[in-house]
Amino acid sequence: LAPILYRDLVGRPAALAAVGAILAGLGALWATPILLAGIDETSGFVAFANFWQTNSVLTPTLIGLAQTAGLDPGTAGRIARGLLGLALIAVIVRLAWPAHRDRADIADRIAWATTALVLLSPAQFPWYLAWALPFTTVRPLIGLGLATALVPAYYASFVFLATGTYAAYRDGWVWAIWLPIWAGLAWDIWRSVSASPSARSDAPSS
């Protein structure tokens, strides 16, 4: 969220450098206990970076496409995560690039950024929605509304797992959860673009 929150400091290099230093220091402080414990296969950092994946349709689809090109599963997974990371960076850059109009505009961009973070994550647990849902009070999104109703179906995966039929959840149910959410967000994006000031200024006058 930092590029969005501190976008207006671009013309104030001293303030921007100070904020950057504070954020870097806090990030290092928060990561220190995990780093001191050791970066090996038991580390959460390693797990999330390399193989942690659940309740997602994007990640396995990208991995499957990479494997059809002859890549091994490990390389395919790293490529899929890299592409999703680049997609998230592109979304953040797009959201942070224009100058802020007002505080509501900042909150609106944060809503989109947190939504992108959840949807592009290889692991999409229901409680991850808690990052994005508070901002729907400023930017009501149909896609997130659908998510509150559909993503809790993730808990049914434990029934499939216990009965030895998890593949049915992974290959079927998870698509039934996420396709309506993505369709709703596509509609949200279309509405947002149609209502943007640039779109209105380009519209032909009557």
ZAMI-44841 format. One record per residue: residue in three letters; x negated, y, z of N, C-alpha, C, O in turn. Coordinates in steps of 0.05 Angstrom, whole numbers, padded with zeros to 5 digits, always signed. Atoms other than C-alpha are relative to their C-alpha. Layout:
<atoms>
ALAXYZXYZXYZXYZ...
</atoms>
This chain:
<atoms>
LEU-00016-00024+00000+00000+00000+00000-00017+00025+00000-00006+00047-00005ALA+00017-00023-00002-00060+00046+00008+00000+00018-00025+00002+00042-00023PRO+00001-00017+00024-00063+00069-00065+00026+00017-00003+00025+00039-00014ILE-00025-00015+00002+00010+00090-00060+00002+00021+00022+00008+00045+00017LEU-00003-00018-00023+00008+00121+00009-00019+00024-00002-00012+00047+00006TYR+00021-00020+00000-00056+00161-00004-00005+00011-00028-00027+00022-00033ARG+00003-00010+00027-00045+00179-00077-00005+00030-00001-00021+00039-00018ASP+00002-00029+00000-00040+00253-00061-00027+00010+00009-00033+00034+00008LEU+00027-00008-00009-00111+00252-00033-00021-00001-00022-00044+00005-00017VAL+00019+00002+00022-00142+00242-00101-00015+00026-00005-00039+00026-00011GLY+00013-00025+00003-00157+00316-00106-00015+00011+00024-00025+00033+00024ARG+00014-00008-00025-00187+00318-00036-00020-00022+00007-00014-00039+00024PRO+00019+00023-00003-00249+00273-00039-00009-00005+00028-00012-00028+00036ALA+00009+00004-00027-00270+00285+00033+00021-00016+00016+00014-00035+00030ALA-00022+00014-00014-00202+00264+00061+00003-00028-00010+00007-00047+00005LEU-00003+00027+00011-00198+00205+00013-00023-00018+00009-00018-00041+00015ALA+00022+00016-00010-00267+00181+00034+00003-00007+00029-00003-00029+00037ALA-00005+00006-00028-00248+00187+00107+00021-00022+00004+00017-00041+00020VAL-00021+00020-00001-00185+00147+00097-00010-00027-00009-00005-00048+00003GLY+00012+00025+00010-00223+00095+00056-00018-00013+00021-00018-00037+00024ALA+00018+00010-00020-00275+00088+00111+00016-00012+00024+00009-00033+00034ILE-00016+00010-00022-00221+00079+00165+00013-00027-00008+00013-00046+00007LEU-00013+00025+00009-00184+00026+00123-00021-00023-00002-00015-00045+00006ALA+00021+00021+00002-00249-00011+00108-00009-00010+00027-00013-00034+00031GLY+00007+00008-00027-00268-00010+00181+00021-00018+00014+00014-00037+00027LEU-00021+00017-00012-00201-00037+00204+00002-00027-00014+00005-00047+00000GLY-00001+00026+00014-00202-00091+00150-00023-00018+00010-00019-00041+00014ALA+00023+00016-00010-00271-00113+00173+00005-00009+00029-00002-00032+00036LEU-00006+00007-00028-00248-00112+00246+00019-00024+00001+00015-00042+00017TRP-00020+00021+00000-00187-00155+00231-00011-00027-00010-00002-00048-00002ALA+00010+00025+00012-00227-00205+00190-00022-00012+00016-00029-00036+00013THR+00023+00010-00015-00284-00212+00240+00005-00026+00015-00012-00044+00013PRO-00004+00026-00014-00253-00267+00284+00001-00024-00018-00010-00045-00012ILE-00002+00022+00019-00238-00310+00223-00028-00006-00011-00035-00029-00014LEU+00026+00004+00011-00307-00299+00194-00019-00013+00020-00035-00030+00013LEU+00017+00012-00021-00341-00315+00261+00007-00029+00004-00011-00045+00012ALA-00008+00028-00004-00301-00380+00265-00011-00018-00022-00012-00042-00019GLY+00012+00016+00021-00333-00402+00199+00018-00001-00024+00042-00006-00022ILE-00015+00002+00025-00312-00401+00126-00005-00028-00011-00024-00032-00026ASP+00002+00027+00011-00301-00475+00111+00028-00009-00007+00047+00008-00008GLU-00026+00009+00008-00242-00519+00092+00021+00003+00021+00045+00001+00015THR-00020-00004-00021-00209-00506+00159+00008+00029+00002+00026+00036+00018SER-00006-00028-00001-00207-00431+00147+00025+00007-00015+00030-00003-00037GLY-00024-00009+00014-00141-00398+00130-00007+00015-00026+00008+00013-00045PHE+00008-00014+00024-00178-00353+00081-00005-00019-00023+00004-00014-00046VAL+00006+00019+00021-00204-00413+00043+00025-00014-00010+00029-00018-00034ALA-00024+00015+00008-00137-00449+00044+00018+00017-00018+00027+00007-00039PHE-00017-00017+00017-00098-00390+00016-00013+00007-00026+00001+00010-00046ALA+00013-00008+00025-00151-00373-00035-00002-00023-00020-00003-00019-00044ASN+00006+00023+00017-00160-00444-00062+00024-00018-00006+00028-00026-00029PHE-00020+00021+00006-00100-00490-00054+00027+00005+00013+00046-00010+00006TRP-00026-00003-00014-00044-00463-00009+00021+00009-00020+00018+00029-00033GLN-00021-00006+00020+00019-00464-00051+00026-00014+00009+00026-00037+00015THR-00025+00012-00007+00092-00475-00035+00023+00018-00009+00021+00043-00009ASN-00025-00014+00006+00162-00455-00058-00004+00022-00022+00010+00042-00022SER+00005-00018+00021+00135-00420-00120+00006-00013-00027+00002-00037-00030VAL-00003+00010+00028+00152-00427-00194-00022+00011-00018-00031-00002-00036LEU+00020-00012+00017+00100-00380-00223-00026-00014+00002-00038-00021-00019THR+00026+00012-00003+00038-00412-00194-00002-00028-00013-00020-00032-00029PRO+00003+00026+00013+00052-00484-00214+00004+00001-00031-00007-00015-00045THR-00003-00003+00029+00075-00461-00283-00026+00009-00013-00033-00002-00034LEU+00026-00009+00011+00010-00424-00295-00021-00022+00002-00037-00025-00016ILE+00019+00022-00003-00030-00483-00268+00005-00021-00021-00014-00031-00034GLY-00006+00020+00020+00007-00530-00314-00008+00009-00028-00018-00007-00043LEU+00008-00010+00026-00006-00486-00374-00030-00001-00003-00040-00008-00025ALA+00030+00001+00001-00080-00481-00357-00009-00029-00003-00029-00034-00017GLN+00009+00028+00002-00084-00557-00350+00006-00011-00028-00009-00029-00037THR-00005+00009+00028-00053-00567-00419-00022+00008-00018-00026-00003-00040ALA+00023-00009+00016-00113-00529-00445-00025-00017+00007-00047-00011-00004GLY+00023+00018-00005-00158-00584-00416-00015+00007+00025-00036-00005+00030LEU+00014-00007-00025-00178-00551-00350+00006-00019+00022+00028-00029+00024ASP-00005+00017-00023-00186-00591-00287+00018+00015+00020+00019+00040+00019PRO-00019-00013-00019-00136-00577-00230-00012+00023+00016+00001+00043+00020GLY+00012-00021-00016-00185-00537-00188-00004+00026-00016+00002+00048-00006THR+00004-00024+00017-00204-00490-00245+00026+00012-00008+00029+00037-00008ALA-00026-00011+00007-00132-00484-00267+00013+00015+00023+00025+00036+00018GLY-00011-00014-00023-00112-00464-00197-00013+00027+00005+00001+00046+00011ARG+00014-00025-00004-00165-00411-00192+00008+00020-00022+00011+00044-00016ILE-00009-00017+00022-00145-00383-00260+00028+00011+00005+00033+00035+00002ALA-00027-00009-00005-00072-00381-00240+00001+00021+00022+00015+00041+00020ARG+00001-00019-00021-00087-00345-00175-00013+00026-00009-00004+00048-00001GLY+00013-00024+00011-00133-00297-00212+00019+00017-00017+00020+00041-00015LEU-00020-00014+00017-00078-00280-00262+00021+00014+00017+00029+00036+00011LEU-00021-00012-00018-00027-00268-00207-00012+00023+00015+00002+00043+00019GLY+00013-00023-00014-00077-00224-00170-00003+00024-00019+00002+00046-00010LEU+00002-00022+00020-00090-00183-00233+00028+00012-00005+00030+00037-00009ALA-00027-00010+00005-00015-00177-00244+00008+00018+00023+00020+00040+00019LEU-00007-00017-00023-00006-00150-00173-00016+00026+00000-00004+00047+00006ILE+00016-00025+00002-00063-00100-00183+00012+00018-00021+00013+00042-00017ALA-00012-00016+00022-00030-00077-00248+00025+00014+00010+00030+00037+00004VAL-00025-00012-00011+00036-00066-00212-00007+00023+00019+00006+00044+00018ILE+00007-00020-00019+00003-00027-00156-00011+00025-00014-00004+00047-00007VAL+00011-00023+00015-00036+00017-00205+00022+00015-00014+00023+00040-00013ARG-00022-00013+00014+00027+00031-00244+00017+00016+00020+00027+00037+00013LEU-00016-00013-00020+00064+00049-00180-00014+00025+00012-00001+00045+00018ALA+00016-00021-00013+00008+00093-00153-00008+00022-00019-00014+00044-00010TRP+00011-00019+00019-00010+00129-00217+00014+00027-00001+00000+00047+00002PRO-00012-00027+00002+00043+00184-00223+00000+00014+00027+00000+00001+00048ALA-00001-00016-00024+00043+00240-00172+00026-00004+00014+00047-00009+00002HIS-00024+00003-00016+00093+00234-00115+00019+00023-00005+00011+00046-00008ARG-00020-00021+00002+00158+00272-00122+00009+00009+00028+00011+00033+00034ASP-00008-00006-00027+00180+00267-00049-00004-00025+00017-00014-00045+00007ARG+00004+00023-00018+00179+00220+00011+00017-00024-00008+00009-00047-00006ALA-00017+00022+00009+00237+00180-00016-00013-00015-00024-00010-00039-00026ASP+00014+00012+00023+00197+00168-00079-00022-00019+00010-00026-00040-00002ILE+00021+00017-00011+00139+00140-00037+00012-00026+00011+00002-00047+00005ALA-00013+00024-00011+00186+00093+00000+00010-00018-00023+00010-00043-00020ASP-00010+00016+00023+00216+00071-00067-00023-00016-00012-00019-00040-00018ARG+00023+00014+00011+00147+00053-00093-00010-00022+00018-00018-00044+00009ILE+00008+00020-00020+00130+00016-00029+00019-00024-00002+00010-00047+00000ALA-00019+00022+00003+00194-00025-00038-00008-00018-00023-00007-00043-00021TRP+00008+00015+00023+00172-00046-00107-00027-00015+00005-00030-00038-00004ALA+00026+00012-00005+00100-00060-00084+00002-00025+00018-00009-00046+00012THR-00002+00022-00018+00120-00105-00026+00016-00023-00013+00010-00047-00008THR-00015+00020+00015+00170-00141-00071-00018-00015-00019-00017-00040-00020ALA+00019+00013+00018+00115-00155-00122-00019-00017+00016-00026-00039+00006LEU+00018+00016-00017+00069-00179-00066+00012-00027+00007-00001-00048+00005VAL-00013+00025-00008+00120-00231-00044+00004-00018-00025-00002-00042-00023LEU-00007+00016+00023+00140-00254-00114-00024-00011-00015-00022-00031-00028LEU+00024+00009+00014+00069-00260-00140-00018-00017+00018-00040-00026+00009SER+00016+00017-00018+00044-00299-00080+00003-00029-00006+00026-00038-00012PRO-00003+00029+00004+00029-00373-00090+00016-00014+00022+00028-00035+00017ALA-00016+00011-00022+00062-00386-00023+00023+00019+00006+00018+00043+00012GLN-00022-00018-00002+00132-00358-00017+00020-00011+00021+00041-00021+00015PHE-00017+00008-00022+00161-00374+00051+00022+00020+00004+00019+00044-00002PRO-00022-00019-00004+00228-00343+00069-00007+00024+00018+00002+00046+00012TRP+00006-00023-00018+00198-00301+00125-00019+00020-00013-00022+00042-00002TYR+00015-00020+00014+00152-00267+00075+00017+00023-00010+00008+00046-00014LEU-00019-00021+00009+00214-00228+00053+00002+00022+00021+00010+00044+00014ALA-00001-00020-00021+00209-00191+00120-00018+00024-00007-00014+00046+00003TRP+00017-00022+00008+00154-00149+00087+00015+00020-00017+00011+00044-00016ALA-00014-00017+00020+00201-00123+00033+00027+00010+00008+00036+00031+00000LEU-00028-00006-00005+00271-00123+00061+00005+00027+00014+00025+00040+00008PRO-00006-00026-00013+00264-00061+00107+00002+00023-00020+00017+00042-00016PHE+00000-00022+00019+00252-00018+00045+00025-00001-00018+00028+00018-00034THR-00024+00000+00016+00317-00040+00013+00021+00020+00010+00040+00026-00004THR-00018-00022-00009+00351+00013+00056-00005+00025-00017+00013+00042-00019VAL+00006-00023+00018+00317+00063+00009+00004-00008-00029+00014+00008-00045ARG-00002+00010+00028+00315+00021-00055+00015-00027+00001+00003-00048+00001PRO-00015+00025+00001+00372-00030-00056-00006-00015-00026-00001-00004-00048LEU+00007+00016+00024+00350-00085-00104+00018-00025+00000+00020-00040+00019ILE-00017+00023+00003+00397-00138-00130-00016-00025+00003-00007-00045+00016GLY+00017+00024-00003+00339-00187-00135-00006-00007+00029-00005-00031+00036LEU+00006+00006-00028+00322-00180-00062+00026-00008+00015+00025-00025+00033GLY-00025+00009-00012+00395-00186-00043+00005-00029-00005+00014-00044+00012LEU-00003+00028+00007+00398-00252-00080-00020-00017+00015-00015-00040+00023ALA+00021+00015-00014+00333-00273-00046+00009-00006+00028+00003-00028+00038THR-00008+00005-00027+00363-00265+00023+00020-00024+00002+00021-00037+00022ALA-00019+00022+00000+00417-00315+00003-00012-00026-00010-00004-00047+00000LEU+00010+00024+00013+00376-00364-00038-00026-00011+00012-00029-00035+00014VAL+00026+00009-00009+00305-00367-00009+00002-00018+00025-00014-00036+00028PRO-00003+00019-00023+00329-00399+00058+00005-00029-00008+00002-00047+00008ALA-00003+00028+00009+00345-00460+00015-00027-00015+00001-00028-00040-00002TYR+00027+00013-00003+00270-00473+00023+00001-00021+00022-00013-00041+00020TYR+00000+00018-00022+00286-00507+00088+00011-00028-00007+00006-00048+00007ALA-00009+00026+00009+00321-00562+00049-00023-00017-00010-00021-00042-00012SER+00023+00016+00009+00252-00582+00024-00010-00020+00020-00021-00041+00013PHE+00008+00019-00021+00239-00616+00091+00016-00026-00002+00007-00047+00005VAL-00016+00024+00004+00297-00663+00077-00010-00016-00023-00013-00041-00021PHE+00011+00014+00023+00269-00680+00009-00027-00013+00007-00032-00036-00001LEU+00026+00011-00008+00200-00690+00040+00004-00025+00018-00011-00044+00015ALA-00005+00022-00018+00228-00736+00094+00011-00025-00014+00006-00047-00005THR-00012+00023+00014+00265-00779+00044-00017-00008-00024-00008-00025-00040GLY+00017+00008+00021+00207-00784-00004+00008+00009-00028+00000-00002-00048THR-00010-00011+00026+00241-00743-00059-00008+00029-00004+00006+00044-00017TYR+00008-00028+00002+00202-00678-00054-00004+00009-00029+00000+00033-00034ALA+00003-00008+00028+00188-00679-00129+00026+00012-00011+00025+00030-00028ALA-00026-00011+00010+00263-00665-00140+00003+00028+00009+00014+00045-00006TYR+00000-00028-00009+00257-00602-00098-00019+00017-00016-00012+00038-00025ARG+00022-00015+00013+00191-00580-00129+00007+00006-00029+00000+00027-00039ASP-00004-00003+00029+00214-00591-00201+00028+00010-00007+00033+00017-00031GLY-00028-00008+00007+00288-00573-00196+00011+00022+00018+00018+00043+00009TRP-00012-00019-00018+00313-00538-00134-00014+00026+00001-00001+00047+00003VAL+00015-00025-00003+00258-00487-00131+00006+00018-00024+00006+00043-00021TRP-00007-00017+00023+00277-00463-00201+00028+00011+00004+00033+00034-00003ALA-00027-00010-00006+00350-00457-00179-00001+00023+00020+00017+00040+00020ILE+00003-00022-00019+00326-00412-00123-00010+00025-00013+00001+00046-00009TRP+00015-00024+00009+00280-00366-00162+00010+00012-00026+00007+00036-00030LEU-00009-00012+00025+00311-00358-00231+00021+00022+00004+00018+00043-00009PRO-00018-00022-00004+00371-00318-00206-00013+00024+00013-00006+00047+00006ILE+00014-00023-00013+00324-00275-00163-00015+00015-00021-00014+00040-00022TRP+00014-00014+00021+00280-00260-00223+00018+00014-00019+00012+00036-00028ALA-00020-00013+00018+00341-00245-00266+00010+00025+00013+00013+00046+00000GLY-00009-00024-00014+00366-00197-00213-00020+00022+00000-00013+00045-00003LEU+00021-00020+00000+00299-00162-00209-00004+00011-00027-00011+00035-00030ALA+00002-00011+00027+00296-00156-00284+00022+00021-00005+00017+00041-00018TRP-00021-00020+00002+00363-00120-00281-00007+00025+00017-00002+00047+00008ASP+00008-00023-00017+00336-00076-00224-00021+00017-00015-00019+00041-00015ILE+00021-00015+00014+00275-00058-00266+00012+00015-00024+00005+00038-00029TRP-00013-00014+00023+00319-00042-00327+00015+00025+00010+00014+00046-00003ARG-00015-00023-00011+00363+00003-00284-00019+00022+00009-00014+00046+00004SER+00019-00019-00009+00302+00037-00254-00012+00015-00023-00015+00040-00022VAL+00011-00013+00024+00271+00051-00322+00020+00018-00013+00013+00040-00022SER-00021-00016+00013+00337+00076-00350+00006+00025+00015+00013+00045+00003ALA-00007-00023-00016+00346+00123-00292-00024+00018+00006-00021+00038+00020SER+00024-00016-00006+00274+00150-00291+00002+00027-00013+00016+00030-00034PRO-00001-00027+00011+00264+00225-00304-00009+00001-00029+00002+00016-00045SER+00011-00001+00027+00223+00211-00367+00021-00012-00020+00023-00002-00042ALA-00020+00012+00017+00278+00166-00395+00023+00020-00005+00034+00022-00027ARG-00022-00019+00004+00330+00220-00383-00008+00024-00017+00008+00034-00033SER+00009-00023+00016+00287+00275-00414-00002-00008-00029-00001+00009-00046ASP+00003+00009+00027+00277+00232-00476+00027-00006-00014+00028-00010-00038ALA-00026+00007+00011+00351+00219-00485+00010+00022-00018+00006+00046-00012PRO-00009-00021+00018+00383+00255-00544+00023+00016+00012+00040+00005+00026SER-00021-00017-00011+00427+00314-00526+00025-00002-00018+00023-00008-00041SER-00025+00002+00015+00500+00314-00546+00006+00026-00014+00026+00029-00028
</atoms>
